[in-house]
Amino acid sequence: MVDYTLVKIKKIMNNLIEALKHDLSVVVSVIMLVVGLIIGTVTSRVNVGNRLSKLEEHAQDEDKHWTTEKKYTVFMPRVEVENRFLNMERILERIEKKLDK
């Protein structure tokens, strides 16, 4: 029984090989297509991976993207600065009045 199954498998393989010999151009073109698709997919994945890693590095670069707390410490709103100057002027005027007395 085992020998009969092996003989059937060999016949099927031989028939497949004979069919492939006659359609060799189809086989070659299918192989080239598959290889081309694999290369294209791998290349695009590598490019996407590289671009993603560059984007992550750029997003984490604190020289270009400051945290909100750092922005608040570096940039004070103009209204707040104006109010501080007005308060300092008032205090100086009070001091001058006291010194004049």
C-alpha positions in Angstrom: 0.0 0.0 0.0 2.8 2.4 0.9 4.6 1.6 -2.3 1.5 2.3 -4.3 1.1 5.7 -2.7 4.7 6.6 -3.3 4.3 5.6 -7.0 1.3 7.9 -7.3 3.2 10.8 -5.7 6.1 10.2 -8.1 3.7 10.2 -11.1 2.1 13.4 -9.9 5.5 15.1 -9.5 6.7 13.9 -12.9 3.5 15.2 -14.5 3.9 18.5 -12.7 7.6 18.7 -13.8 6.6 18.0 -17.4 3.9 20.6 -17.3 6.3 23.1 -15.9 8.8 22.4 -18.7 6.2 23.3 -21.3 5.2 26.5 -19.5 8.7 27.5 -18.4 8.1 31.2 -19.4 5.0 31.4 -17.2 6.9 29.9 -14.3 9.8 32.3 -14.7 7.5 35.3 -15.0 5.6 34.2 -11.9 8.8 33.7 -9.9 10.1 37.2 -11.1 6.8 38.7 -10.1 6.9 37.1 -6.6 10.5 38.1 -6.1 9.7 41.7 -7.3 6.8 42.0 -4.9 8.9 40.7 -2.0 11.7 43.2 -2.7 9.2 46.0 -3.1 7.4 45.2 0.2 10.7 44.9 2.1 12.0 48.1 0.7 8.9 50.1 1.5 8.8 48.7 5.0 12.4 49.6 5.6 11.8 53.1 4.2 8.7 53.6 6.4 10.7 52.3 9.5 13.5 54.7 8.8 11.1 57.7 8.3 9.2 56.8 11.5 12.4 56.6 13.6 13.5 60.0 12.2 10.1 61.4 13.0 10.3 60.0 16.6 13.8 61.5 17.1 12.6 64.9 15.8 9.5 64.8 18.1 11.7 64.0 21.2 14.2 66.7 20.4 13.8 69.3 23.2 15.8 71.9 21.3 13.1 72.1 18.7 10.0 71.1 20.8 10.0 72.7 24.2 7.8 71.5 27.0 5.0 73.8 28.1 6.7 74.5 31.4 9.9 75.6 29.6 7.9 77.9 27.3 6.3 79.5 30.4 9.7 80.1 32.0 11.3 81.5 28.9 8.4 83.5 27.3 6.4 85.7 29.7 3.2 87.2 28.2 3.6 90.9 27.4 0.6 91.9 29.6 2.3 90.3 32.6 5.5 92.2 31.9 3.7 95.5 31.4 1.9 95.0 34.8 5.1 94.3 36.5 6.7 97.5 35.1 3.6 99.5 36.2 3.9 98.1 39.7 7.6 98.9 39.9 6.8 102.5 38.7 4.2 102.9 41.4 6.5 101.5 44.1 9.3 103.9 42.9 6.8 106.9 43.0 5.9 105.9 46.6 9.5 105.7 47.5 10.2 109.1 46.0 7.2 110.7 47.8 8.5 109.3 51.1 12.0 110.6 50.4 10.7 114.0 49.5 8.9 114.4 52.9 
